[in-house]
Amino acid sequence: MSTPSSESSPEDVNNRSFWMPGNYQRTVRRTEDAFQACSDIVACFQERARLERQYAQQLAEWSSKWKPVVDSSPLYGSLMKAWQCFLSSAERLAALHASVCRSLVSEDGDRVRTWQKDSFHKKLFGGFKETQDIETGFTRAQKPWAKRLKKLDKARRAYHKVSRKEQAAREREAHAQGNPDVAIDKQKKIQEERQLVQQEADKVRSRYEKVLEEVNRYAPRYMEEMESIFDQSQDEERKRIVFLKQAFLSIHKHLDITSNESVRAVYSQLHDTLMAIDEQEDLRWWRNTHGPGMPTDWPHFQEWTPEKKEKKGKKEVEKKEPIEKSSGVMIGGVRVRALYDYVGQETDELSFKAGEEFLKVEDEDDQGWCRGMKDGGWEGLYPANYVEVV
């Protein structure tokens, strides 16, 4: 908001004063300015809502693009889970930003538009009723004052004119008195003219002072009426300021995701997942899955027999009907949970993911293999040290 220049003359400052005729228009225009501000606020945050929606879409697209890459990457164990958590966090943040978009449009935008419609009543031929009411009040209060000011200005100009005339007559008289070339009759005539002008100036000054006194007597009434209308305008403006403050606070609440519990939960979970990266556990998994910890059939002496026998500890994979469950232990077996992922290397081996539960139907043999059955009925062999009893 600009301030008057320190070099402005008192006359310029007075001409800009609220009390001067017509200068109330700045106050009257606040109604239309506030209406336009509401429209601009809605448009501004609708654009912000579009940005939130675009960001949500970009997060979701980014997560979808990289998910198959991450799932098939050479990383494993807790490192794999940490990378995957970045993608799942992005999906949750995308949903959050989409909800911010909806709040800005359907809640904040609609709220401002509804208030704007209820607070500003358009006239048939343009403008607003509130503007007309305030302007009419100011016009009525200022009309008598404007007439008096006009009369005062006329009296002032008349007095200044006759004062200039009197000054000129005095100068002529002074010049004639000191000049021996001017005749006595001429000097008397100049003196008489100066006296007539002085008398006229006294009369005009008296009228000027009388009009000024009348204006000063009316000033308190004028100020009271103008301030009454101004206070009405201030009350309307106060309501607008209070509403827009609440509207801005609501927008802030929706945009300030730092205080959103969902966001905190997303980043808290992500942080916990990153902190859970365990090099010892990952290396142990790799050792048992792809290294020396893998079960193997070491060479040993095998007696010849005329009958062809299956590799010790392995049996043909059969698909059987699911066995009835009962409190974690199934008839004919024990419920176990996989500690690591395992992909069967042969057709008679059982594949599973870490955390998956199934049934152990045969105990561990001397080569470290057990037979298990999944809930779907699929059976197969698996390394005994890859599971734990539930």
C-alpha angles and dihedrals in degrees: 000000000000124000128212114270116256087231094060113118120241088248092057091048090049092050090055093048119122089233095062117096114277096006091110087078091090089061092045092052091059090084094058090040091054091050090052091046090056090053091048092049091053092048092046096054094039086062089048088051090055089052090051090050092048091049091050090051092048092050091050092046091048091052093047092048095053100036096085090043092052094043091054097039122120091246117105143180120013093351090058091049091050093052091047090050090061089059096045089048089054090053091052091047090049089057090048094051090047088055090050088055092051092048093051092050106033099031111026098028094046091046093055093044092050092049090046091053093047096045102043117055113196121218122229094249099037136285128063133284090230090056092049093049094052094043092048091051093050092046093053093046093047101042097081090042092051091052092052092047090051091051090046092050090051091051091046093052091047091051093047090049094052090043090058088048091051091049091053091050091051091050091051091049092050091048093050094049093055096043117085090195092069113088121238092244090051091050091051091050091051090048092051091050090052091051092050091049091048091052090050091049091052091053093047091047090052091052090047092051091047093052090046091052090051091051092049091050090053095045097086092053091047092050092048093052094045093048090049091057091041091053089054089053090047091052091054091047091048090056090050093050093048092049095047090048090056090045091053091047090052091050089048091051091054095044097043098086090165089081094044113113091212092058091047089051091050095052093038091055091045091051092048090050092050092048089050091064101124117189092189093054093045092049091048090051091051091048092052095041103038106005144055092309092069115111114250141175102244116206114271138159112282120195114229115248127180093230122077109239134190120256105278111266095017129098134179114280111248131184109230135178114270114269117236114262123227123180095322093309117089127207106267096015152039126255113242136178125220115243095193140014115271129188115197114241094199135037093254094055126096120235123207145157128244109274094024116132127215141146128281105215099173130037124243116286126216091273094057098257129130130188118236139182127211122217090258091061099257115142131196148136123276138174109275093219092059095073143049131207113260 
